[in-house]
Amino acid sequence: MKKEIVDIRYVAKILFLVITSVNLGHTFDVTWLGLLFAIYFSVIGYLNGTRRCSFSSRPKYNKVPAYGAIVPLALYWVITPGVENGVNPVMIFLPGLYLLFLAALQERSRGNGGYEAFVAFDGVAALLFSMYAVPKGWTPVGVSGLLLALFAYSRRGTAWYKYLFFVLLIVILSGISYGGWRYWRAHRYEYSARMADDYYQRERVMGFDPATALGSFNSNFNGRYNSQVVLRVWDTLAPKYLKAASYEKYVAGLWKLPTKPAKTLTPARYQVDYAVMEVADGFSNSKQVWVQSTLNSFGFVFAPYGAVGFAAKDVDSLQYFAGGMVKGLDGNGKRSDWYYFVSDTCSVPDSLLAYTEGDLLVGRHYESLMDSVVEAMGLSQPGTDSEKLQRILDYFNDNFTYSLQIPGLGRKFGGNSNSSKDPLSVFWKAKQGFCEYYASLSTLALRRAGIPARYATGFVNPEVVDGRPYSVFRRRNSHSWVEAFVEGRWVIFDPTPPVIAPAGSEPNWFSVKLEGLKGRAARVMHFLKEGEWRRTVDSWQNYTQKITDGVAIYVALVIAILAFVGLKIRRYIKGRRRNIITPKNAAAIEWARRLTKAELTLATLGFHREDGETVGAFVKRLLKVNVVDSTSKEKLQQSISVLQDYEEQRWVK
C-alpha cells in the first residue's frame, strides 16, 4: 500500500503552504483567516506525516466543497464596489483565497482523489496573489515561500548547483523587472501623456465637437489612423457629401455650433426598437439607409442633404437645426448606429431651410481682414451670387496651394505660437492650407459680402468597392466645406482646390477584403440583435397570446388529457383479460433462465456454444471432453445435466 514519503521536502512543502496562508491574510488585513489556514495545513501535515501515512486511509476528495465555495465568493465579488482610478484589493484577495482553499482540499485528500500538481499550482498562485501590494518588510517572506516551493516540488536528487542557477535566474529577472518599474516610474507621465494622446486620436475623429478648433482635421489626414473606417453607409450609391454639423460663430480659431434648434423631432412610430422621427410629412415610401459608426458619433446624426427623417435607438428626441444638422445621440454611448430616410416624393419644409442672423455673423475682430479678402476676390463688384462663388474659386486656384503645413502655425491642430495672430490671418498671408482654412475664410468672406453662409463639416467622397453592399468613409475622408444661400436656396460650395491623392493612399487588397469581412459581420450581428426578424417573433407572440387568452385552448387540452387517460385504462383492462403470463410461459421463462446460467458456468470453464449450434449438439460435444480438475469436472457435469434436462423437458406441455 502506497504511503507518504516524509522527509525534509515534505516539511518544506508544509512550511510553504503555511507561509502562503499567513502572507495572504496579512496582506489583505484578515490575519485571523490566514492563521486558520496555517493551523489547518500544519495539522494536515502532521497527520499525513505520522499517524496517517497511508494514502488510502485519507478522506476521499469531494468536488462539492470546491464548487460550492464559488457561490459565496462570487456573490461577494458582485456586491464589492469598484475603486476609482485603481483596482479594488478585494478583486485580488478573493481569487487568492479560493486557490488557497482548493490547495487545502487537495492536500487533505492527496493520494485518494487529490493531486500533488494541483496543490503546487494552487499554492504558488495563492502566494503570488498575496504579493499584491504586500506590506512593507514582508517581501522576503513571500520570496522565502517561493524558494521553499522550489525545493519541495523539485525532483529528488537534484544537484545543488541547479538550485543555485535557478535562484540566480530569479534574481536577474527580478532585477530587470525592478529596473523596468523604476524606469517607468521616472517616465510614466511622459508615457501616460503619449498613451492618452494616442487613445484620444484613435477613439475620436478630430473636428467634430461643439467647438471645433480650426485645423483639427490635420490629425485625420496626417495621423497613423488616417485609414481607419469611421462610417459604413449601407447603400451602394452613398452620397458624396455626408454632413455632420453646420457651425455658426467663429471666434479666435474656434467654430461654435448654433445654440437654438429649429425643431425638436419626437418619435412618430417605432421600427422594432428604433424611434422613427419625421422631418417632412408623408415619407412612408422613403428609402431607408442604415449607417454604422465604428467610433464616437459625437452626438451627431451623419446624413446627406435632403434627408426627410431619421430613426435612432435609445433616444426620445432629436434636435434638428436649420440646414439639416441633427444632434441627440449623446445618450447612445461611444459607438452608435442610426437610419436616415431620403425620398423623391417629399422634401424638407422651406421653414427649416431658411437662413438666420447667425448665417451673416462675422465678428468685429475679423471685419478688417474680411474687407481685405472681399476686395481682393472682387466680391464687392457687381455680379450675381453664383458669379461671386466662382470668383472665390478662381482666386484660390490662381493664388493658393493645398498643403497640410502652414508656415506660422506652430501649435497642434492649427493653433499658433503667437496668440495675437488668428489662424485665418496666417492662412491668408501664407497662401497655403487645407480644407478647414479654405472653408472658414470663404464662409466669413461671403457673410461680409452679404451672402448667408455656414461652415459645414462631415465626410466626402466615400470608398465604393464593386460587389460590396455598403460604402465606407475613412478618417481621411473627413472634410469641411461651405453652405451658401444663393438665389433663394442653399447650395454646397467647396472652395478647397483639387487634391492629388499621394501614392499609396488607396487601401491595399488585404485591407479591402478584411474590411468587407468586418462589415458583413457587423451586419449579421445587427440583424441578430435588432433585425426585422424580431417583428415576426413579436407578431407570433401576439398571435399565441390571443390563443392562450381564449377558452378553446384549455378545452382542447382537457379533452386531450382525458383521451390519454382513457387510452391507458383501456390498455390495462385488455392486458388483464389476456392473462399474458400463463403457467406455460412461466415455465419457458424459468428454463431460459437455467439455460443461461448453465452456459455462463461453461463459459468460465472455456466452453462456448457456437453460433447456430443446437443445445443437443453442444451436449454431444461436451460429453467428449475430458477434464482432470475435480472441481471443474463437477461443474461441467452439472451444466451438462441442465442442458440435457432442457432438451428433454423444454417442450413438454
C-alpha positions in Angstrom: 0.0 0.0 0.0 1.5 3.3 -1.0 2.5 5.6 1.8 3.7 9.2 2.2 7.5 9.8 2.0 8.2 12.0 5.0 11.5 13.9 4.6 12.8 17.4 4.5 11.0 18.1 1.2 7.6 17.3 2.8 8.4 19.7 5.7 9.4 22.4 3.2 6.0 21.9 1.4 4.0 22.3 4.6 6.1 25.4 5.5 5.5 26.9 2.1 1.7 26.5 2.5 1.8 27.9 6.0 3.8 31.0 4.7 1.3 31.4 1.9 -1.6 31.4 4.3 0.0 33.9 6.7 1.2 36.2 3.9 -2.3 36.3 2.2 -4.0 37.1 5.5 -1.5 39.8 6.5 -1.5 41.4 3.0 -5.3 41.8 2.9 -5.7 42.6 6.6 -7.5 39.3 7.5 -4.7 37.9 9.7 -7.1 35.6 11.6 -8.1 33.8 8.4 -4.5 33.4 7.4 -3.7 31.9 10.8 -6.6 29.5 10.5 -5.3 28.2 7.2 -1.8 28.0 8.6 -3.0 25.9 11.5 -5.0 23.7 9.1 -2.0 23.0 6.9 0.1 22.3 10.0 -2.4 19.7 11.4 -2.8 18.1 8.0 0.9 17.9 7.5 1.4 16.3 11.0 -1.4 13.7 10.4 -0.2 12.8 6.9 3.4 12.6 8.1 2.8 10.5 11.2 -0.3 8.6 12.0 -1.9 8.6 8.6 0.9 7.9 6.1 -1.2 5.6 4.0 -2.9 7.4 1.1 -5.9 5.1 1.2 -6.7 5.9 4.8 -7.2 9.6 3.9 -10.6 11.0 3.2 -11.7 10.9 -0.4 -11.6 14.1 -2.4 -15.0 15.6 -2.7 -15.8 18.1 -5.5 -18.9 19.6 -3.8 -17.0 21.9 -1.4 -14.7 23.0 -4.3 -17.7 24.0 -6.5 -19.8 25.2 -3.6 -17.2 27.7 -2.4 -17.6 29.5 -5.7 -21.1 30.7 -4.8 -20.4 32.9 -1.7 -17.2 34.2 -3.2 -18.9 35.1 -6.5 -21.7 36.9 -4.6 -19.2 38.8 -2.6 -17.4 39.7 -5.8 -20.6 41.1 -7.3 -21.5 43.3 -4.3 -18.0 44.6 -4.0 -17.9 48.2 -5.1 -15.4 49.4 -7.6 -12.5 51.8 -6.9 -11.9 54.9 -9.0 -8.6 55.0 -10.8 -7.4 51.7 -9.4 -8.1 48.1 -8.6 -10.1 47.1 -5.6 -7.9 44.8 -3.4 -10.9 42.5 -2.8 -10.7 41.6 -6.5 -7.2 40.2 -5.9 -8.0 38.7 -2.4 -11.0 36.6 -3.5 -9.2 34.6 -6.2 -6.2 34.1 -3.9 -8.5 32.9 -1.1 -10.3 30.4 -3.4 -7.0 29.0 -4.7 -5.7 28.5 -1.1 -9.0 26.7 -0.3 -8.5 24.4 -3.3 -4.9 23.7 -2.2 -6.3 22.8 1.3 -8.9 20.3 -0.2 -6.3 18.7 -2.5 -3.7 18.3 0.3 -6.2 16.8 2.7 -7.1 14.1 0.2 -3.8 13.8 -1.8 -3.3 10.3 -3.0 -7.0 9.5 -2.6 -8.5 11.8 -5.2 -6.3 14.8 -4.6 -3.3 15.6 -6.7 0.2 16.9 -5.9 0.3 19.0 -9.1 -2.9 20.9 -8.0 -1.5 21.5 -4.5 1.6 23.0 -6.0 -0.2 25.1 -8.7 -2.9 26.5 -6.3 -0.4 27.2 -3.6 2.0 29.1 -5.8 -0.8 31.0 -7.4 -2.2 32.0 -4.0 1.2 33.1 -2.9 1.6 35.3 -6.0 -1.8 36.9 -5.3 -0.7 37.5 -1.7 2.2 39.6 -3.1 -0.2 42.2 -4.4 0.6 45.5 -2.6 2.5 43.4 0.0 3.1 45.4 3.3 6.5 46.9 3.7 9.0 44.4 5.1 7.0 41.3 4.0 8.5 40.8 0.6 11.3 38.5 2.0 8.5 36.3 3.5 6.9 35.8 0.1 10.3 35.1 -1.5 11.1 32.6 1.2 7.8 30.9 0.4 8.7 30.7 -3.3 12.1 29.2 -2.5 10.5 26.6 -0.3 8.1 25.7 -3.0 11.0 25.3 -5.5 12.8 23.0 -3.1 9.7 21.0 -2.1 8.4 20.3 -5.6 11.7 19.8 -7.4 12.9 16.3 -8.4 14.6 14.3 -5.7 18.3 14.1 -6.2 18.6 17.4 -8.0 22.2 18.8 -7.8 22.8 21.8 -5.6 24.2 23.9 -8.4 20.9 23.6 -10.3 19.1 25.2 -7.4 21.7 28.0 -7.4 21.3 28.5 -11.1 17.6 28.8 -10.8 17.9 31.3 -7.9 20.3 33.4 -9.9 17.9 33.4 -12.8 15.1 34.6 -10.5 17.3 37.3 -9.1 18.2 38.5 -12.6 14.6 38.6 -13.8 13.6 40.3 -10.6 16.3 42.9 -11.2 15.2 43.5 -14.7 11.6 43.9 -13.6 12.6 46.2 -10.8 14.7 48.3 -13.1 11.9 48.5 -15.7 9.5 49.5 -12.9 11.8 52.3 -11.8 12.3 53.5 -15.3 8.6 53.5 -15.9 8.0 55.4 -12.7 10.5 58.0 -13.7 9.0 58.4 -17.2 5.4 57.4 -16.5 4.0 60.9 -17.0 5.6 61.1 -20.4 4.3 57.7 -21.5 0.9 58.4 -20.0 0.7 61.6 -22.0 1.6 59.8 -25.2 -0.8 57.0 -24.5 -3.6 59.4 -23.7 -2.9 61.4 -26.9 -2.8 58.2 -28.9 -6.0 57.0 -27.4 -7.7 60.3 -28.0 -6.7 60.3 -31.6 -7.7 56.7 -32.1 -11.1 56.9 -30.5 -12.2 60.3 -31.7 -12.3 61.8 -35.2 -11.0 65.3 -34.8 -13.0 68.2 -36.0 -16.5 67.1 -34.7 -17.1 68.9 -31.5 -19.4 71.6 -30.1 -16.5 74.0 -30.5 -14.0 72.7 -33.1 -10.6 74.1 -33.4 -9.6 75.4 -36.9 -7.1 72.9 -38.3 -8.2 69.9 -36.1 -8.7 67.8 -39.2 -5.0 67.7 -39.6 -4.7 64.5 -37.5 -7.3 62.8 -39.7 -5.1 63.4 -42.8 -1.7 63.1 -41.2 -2.1 60.7 -38.3 -1.3 57.0 -38.1 -5.1 56.2 -38.1 -6.0 58.1 -41.3 -7.1 54.8 -43.0 -9.4 53.8 -40.1 -13.0 53.2 -41.1 -15.4 55.7 -39.3 -18.7 55.2 -41.0 -20.3 52.4 -43.0 -23.3 53.6 -45.1 -25.3 50.6 -46.3 -26.0 51.9 -49.7 -24.1 51.2 -52.9 -25.0 54.8 -54.0 -23.8 56.6 -50.9 -24.0 60.4 -51.1 -20.8 62.3 -52.0 -21.3 64.7 -49.1 -22.4 63.2 -45.7 -22.9 66.1 -43.3 -22.4 66.2 -39.6 -22.6 69.8 -38.5 -23.1 73.4 -39.5 -21.2 75.8 -37.3 -22.4 79.3 -36.7 -19.9 81.5 -34.9 -16.2 81.9 -35.4 -14.0 83.2 -32.5 -10.2 83.0 -32.1 -9.7 79.9 -34.2 -12.8 78.1 -33.0 -16.1 77.4 -34.7 -19.1 77.0 -32.4 -22.4 75.2 -33.0 -25.7 77.1 -33.2 -27.5 77.1 -29.8 -31.1 77.2 -30.9 -32.6 74.2 -32.8 -35.1 74.9 -35.5 -37.3 71.9 -34.4 -37.3 69.1 -31.9 -38.1 65.8 -33.5 -40.1 63.3 -31.5 -40.9 59.7 -32.3 -43.9 59.3 -34.8 -43.7 55.5 -34.6 -41.2 52.7 -33.8 -39.4 50.4 -36.1 -38.6 47.4 -33.9 -36.9 49.4 -31.1 -35.7 52.3 -33.3 -37.6 55.6 -32.8 -38.6 57.0 -36.2 -38.7 60.8 -36.3 -40.0 62.7 -39.2 -38.6 66.0 -40.6 -41.2 66.0 -43.5 -44.7 64.6 -43.5 -45.7 61.6 -45.5 -42.4 59.9 -46.2 -43.7 56.3 -45.7 -42.3 55.3 -49.1 -38.9 56.8 -48.4 -35.6 54.9 -49.0 -34.1 53.8 -45.7 -30.3 53.7 -45.3 -28.5 52.2 -42.2 -25.4 54.0 -41.0 -23.0 52.3 -38.6 -20.4 54.4 -36.7 -17.3 52.5 -35.6 -16.2 55.4 -33.4 -17.7 58.1 -31.2 -20.6 59.7 -33.2 -20.1 62.9 -31.2 -23.9 63.1 -30.8 -24.3 63.9 -34.5 -26.6 62.0 -36.9 -24.4 61.9 -40.0 -26.8 62.2 -43.0 -26.9 63.6 -46.6 -28.6 66.8 -47.6 -32.4 66.4 -48.1 -32.9 63.6 -45.5 -36.6 63.7 -44.6 -36.4 61.6 -41.4 -34.3 59.6 -39.0 -34.5 56.5 -36.9 -32.3 56.1 -33.8 -32.1 53.8 -30.8 -32.3 54.7 -27.1 -33.3 58.3 -27.8 -36.6 60.1 -27.1 -36.0 63.1 -29.3 -33.5 64.7 -31.8 -32.6 68.3 -32.2 -32.9 69.4 -35.8 -31.1 72.6 -36.8 -31.7 74.8 -39.8 -29.8 73.4 -42.7 -30.1 69.7 -41.7 -27.8 69.3 -38.8 -29.2 66.8 -36.3 -28.0 66.1 -32.8 -29.2 63.9 -30.0 -27.3 60.6 -30.0 -25.2 61.5 -26.9 -27.0 59.0 -24.8 -26.3 56.1 -27.1 -22.7 55.5 -25.9 -19.4 55.9 -27.7 -20.4 53.8 -30.8 -23.8 54.1 -32.4 -25.9 53.4 -35.5 -28.9 55.0 -37.0 -31.1 55.2 -40.1 -31.8 58.2 -42.4 -34.6 58.4 -44.9 -34.5 60.1 -48.4 -37.4 60.5 -50.7 -38.3 61.6 -54.2 -41.9 62.4 -53.3 -41.4 64.8 -50.3 -38.9 67.4 -49.3 -37.7 69.3 -46.2 -40.0 72.3 -45.4 -38.8 75.7 -46.5 -39.2 76.9 -42.9 -36.3 74.6 -41.9 -34.1 75.7 -44.8 -34.3 79.5 -44.2 -31.2 81.3 -43.1 -30.8 83.0 -39.7 -29.0 86.1 -38.4 -26.1 83.8 -37.3 -25.5 82.9 -41.0 -24.4 86.6 -41.6 -22.3 86.9 -38.4 -18.7 87.9 -39.0 -17.4 89.4 -35.7 -16.0 92.8 -35.1 -12.4 91.5 -34.8 -12.5 90.0 -38.3 -14.2 92.8 -40.2 -10.9 94.4 -41.3 -9.4 91.1 -42.6 -12.7 90.2 -44.4 -12.8 93.6 -46.0 -9.3 92.9 -47.5 -10.5 89.4 -48.6 -13.7 90.7 -50.2 -11.8 93.4 -52.1 -9.0 91.1 -53.3 -11.5 88.5 -54.5 -13.8 91.1 -56.2 -16.8 90.1 -54.1 -17.8 93.8 -53.8 -18.1 94.3 -57.5 -21.4 93.8 -59.3 -22.5 90.3 -60.3 -24.8 87.5 -59.3 -24.2 85.4 -56.1 -23.2 82.4 -58.3 -20.6 84.5 -60.1 -19.2 85.6 -56.7 -18.8 82.0 -55.7 -16.9 81.4 -58.9 -14.6 84.4 -58.2 -13.6 82.8 -54.9 -12.7 79.5 -56.7 -10.7 81.3 -59.3 -8.8 83.4 -56.7 -7.9 80.3 -54.7 -6.8 78.3 -57.8 -4.6 81.2 -59.0 -3.1 82.3 -55.7 -3.2 79.4 -53.2 -1.9 75.9 -52.9 -3.2 72.9 -50.9 -0.9 72.0 -48.0 -1.2 70.3 -44.6 1.6 72.6 -43.3 1.0 76.3 -42.9 4.1 78.5 -42.1 3.5 80.4 -38.9 1.2 77.9 -37.2 3.2 76.0 -34.6 0.6 74.7 -32.2 -1.0 71.4 -32.8 -4.4 71.2 -34.5 -4.0 74.5 -36.3 -3.2 76.9 -33.4 -0.3 79.3 -33.4 2.5 80.0 -31.1 1.6 83.7 -31.1 -1.9 84.2 -29.7 -2.1 87.6 -31.3 -2.3 86.0 -34.7 -5.5 84.4 -35.8 -5.1 81.2 -37.9 -7.1 82.7 -40.7 -4.8 85.8 -40.9 -1.8 83.4 -41.1 -3.5 81.4 -43.8 -4.4 84.5 -45.8 -0.8 85.6 -45.6 0.8 82.2 -46.2 -1.4 81.4 -49.2 -1.4 77.7 -48.4 -3.5 75.4 -46.2 -6.2 72.7 -46.2 -10.0 72.4 -46.3 -10.8 73.9 -43.0 -9.0 77.1 -43.8 -10.5 77.5 -47.3 -14.0 76.8 -46.0 -13.7 79.1 -43.0 -12.2 82.1 -44.9 -14.8 81.6 -47.7 -17.7 81.5 -45.1 -16.7 84.7 -43.4 -16.0 86.4 -46.7 -19.4 85.5 -48.1 -21.1 86.8 -45.0 -19.1 90.0 -45.2 -20.3 90.4 -48.8 -23.9 90.0 -47.6 -24.4 86.3 -48.7 -25.6 84.0 -45.9 -23.2 81.1 -45.4 -22.3 78.3 -43.0 -19.2 76.4 -42.2 -20.1 72.7 -42.6 -18.1 69.6 -41.6 -18.6 65.9 -42.5 -17.3 63.4 -44.9 -16.8 63.4 -48.6 -16.1 61.0 -51.5 -17.0 57.6 -50.0 -14.9 54.5 -50.8 -17.0 52.2 -53.0 -16.0 48.6 -53.8 -17.7 46.6 -56.6 -19.9 43.9 -55.1 -19.9 45.3 -51.6 -23.3 46.3 -50.3 -22.1 49.4 -48.4 -19.8 52.4 -48.8 -17.1 53.4 -46.4 -15.9 56.7 -45.1 -12.4 56.7 -43.6 -10.7 59.3 -41.4 -9.0 60.8 -44.4 -12.5 61.4 -45.9 -13.3 64.0 -43.3 -13.8 67.3 -44.9 -15.2 70.8 -44.4 -17.0 73.0 -47.0 -19.4 75.9 -47.3 -23.2 76.1 -47.4 -24.1 79.3 -49.2 -27.6 80.7 -49.6 -27.7 81.6 -53.3 -30.7 82.5 -55.4 -33.2 81.5 -52.7 -31.7 78.1 -51.8 -28.8 76.5 -50.0 -26.0 75.1 -52.2 -22.9 73.2 -51.4 -19.9 75.3 -52.2 -16.5 73.6 -51.8 -13.7 76.1 -52.3 -10.8 73.8 -51.5 -8.6 73.3 -54.5 -8.4 69.8 -56.0 -6.1 67.5 -54.2 -3.9 64.9 -55.9 -4.0 61.7 -53.8 -0.5 60.7 -52.7 0.9 57.4 -53.8 -0.1 54.6 -51.5 -3.1 56.3 -50.1 -5.5 53.8 -51.6 -6.2 50.7 -49.4 -4.5 47.5 -50.4 -6.2 44.3 -51.4 -5.9 42.7 -48.0 -7.4 45.7 -46.1 -10.3 45.9 -48.5 -11.1 42.2 -48.0 -10.7 42.5 -44.3 -13.0 45.5 -44.1 -15.5 43.5 -46.2 -15.5 40.7 -43.6 -15.8 43.2 -40.7 -18.7 45.0 -42.4 -20.7 41.8 -43.1 -20.0 40.5 -39.6 -21.4 43.8 -38.2 -24.5 43.4 -40.5 -25.1 39.9 -39.2 -24.8 41.0 -35.6 -27.1 43.9 -36.3 -29.7 41.5 -37.8 -29.4 39.1 -34.9 -29.8 41.8 -32.3 -32.1 44.4 -33.9 -33.2 42.8 -37.2 -36.5 42.6 -38.9 -36.9 39.0 -37.7 -38.0 40.4 -34.3 -41.2 41.7 -35.9 -42.1 38.2 -36.9 -41.3 37.0 -33.4 -43.5 39.8 -32.0 -46.4 39.0 -34.3 -46.2 35.3 -33.4 -46.1 36.2 -29.7 -49.2 38.3 -30.1 -50.9 35.5 -32.0 -50.1 32.9 -29.4 -51.1 35.3 -26.6 -54.5 35.6 -28.2 -54.8 31.9 -28.3 -53.8 31.4 -24.7 -56.2 34.1 -23.6 -59.2 32.2 -25.1 -61.2 29.2 -23.7 -60.8 26.9 -26.7 -57.1 26.0 -26.0 -57.9 24.9 -22.4 -61.0 22.9 -23.5 -58.8 21.1 -26.1 -56.1 20.5 -23.5 -58.6 18.9 -21.1 -60.0 16.7 -23.9 -56.5 15.5 -24.9 -55.7 14.6 -21.2 -59.0 12.7 -20.8 -58.3 10.8 -24.1 -54.8 9.9 -23.0 -56.0 8.6 -19.6 -58.8 6.7 -21.2 -56.4 5.0 -23.6 -54.1 3.9 -20.8 -57.1 2.5 -18.8 -58.3 0.5 -21.9 -54.9 -1.0 -22.5 -54.6 -2.0 -18.8 -58.0 -3.8 -18.9 -57.1 -5.7 -22.1 -53.9 -6.8 -20.6 -55.7 -8.2 -17.5 -58.1 -10.1 -19.7 -55.4 -11.7 -21.8 -53.6 -13.2 -18.7 -50.3 -12.8 -20.6 -48.2 -14.8 -18.2 -49.5 -18.4 -18.3 -48.0 -21.3 -16.5 -46.6 -22.4 -19.8 -44.9 -19.1 -20.4 -43.7 -19.0 -16.9 -42.1 -22.5 -17.3 -40.4 -21.3 -20.5 -39.0 -18.3 -18.8 -37.6 -20.5 -16.0 -35.9 -22.9 -18.5 -34.4 -20.0 -20.4 -33.0 -18.7 -17.1 -31.5 -22.1 -16.2 -30.0 -22.4 -19.7 -28.4 -19.0 -19.5 -26.9 -19.8 -16.1 -25.5 -23.1 -17.2 -23.9 -21.6 -20.3 -22.3 -18.9 -18.2 -20.8 -21.6 -16.0 -19.5 -23.4 -19.0 -18.0 -20.1 -20.3 -15.9 -19.8 -17.2 -14.5 -23.3 -18.0 -13.7 -22.3 -21.5 -16.6 -23.9 -23.4 -18.9 -21.8 -25.6 -21.8 -22.8 -27.8 -21.1 -21.8 -31.4 -23.4 -19.6 -33.5 -26.2 -21.8 -34.9 -25.2 -24.8 -32.8 -28.2 -26.5 -31.1 -28.2 -27.4 -27.4 -28.2 -31.1 -28.2 -25.2 -30.8 -30.5 -23.5 -28.7 -27.8 -24.1 -31.5 -25.2 -22.7 -34.2 -27.5 -19.5 -32.1 -27.9 -19.2 -31.6 -24.2 -19.5 -35.3 -23.5 -16.3 -35.9 -25.4 -14.4 -33.5 -23.2 -12.0 -34.9 -20.6 -11.4 -32.6 -17.6 -8.8 -33.5 -15.0 -9.6 -31.0 -12.2 -12.2 -32.4 -9.9 -14.0 -29.0 -9.3 -14.1 -28.2 -12.9 -15.3 -31.7 -13.8 -18.1 -31.4 -11.3 -19.3 -28.0 -12.7 -19.1 -29.5 -16.2 -21.2 -32.5 -15.3 -23.8 -30.3 -13.5 -24.0 -28.0 -16.5 -24.4 -30.9 -19.0 -27.2 -32.3 -16.8 -29.1 -29.0 -17.0 -28.7 -28.9 -20.8 -30.0 -32.5 -21.1 -33.0 -31.7 -18.9 -33.6 -28.6 -21.1 -33.6 -30.7 -24.2 -36.0 -33.3 -22.8 -38.4 -31.1 -20.8 -38.4 -27.7 -22.5 -41.2 -28.6 -24.9 -43.2 -30.8 -22.6 -46.8 -29.4 -22.1 
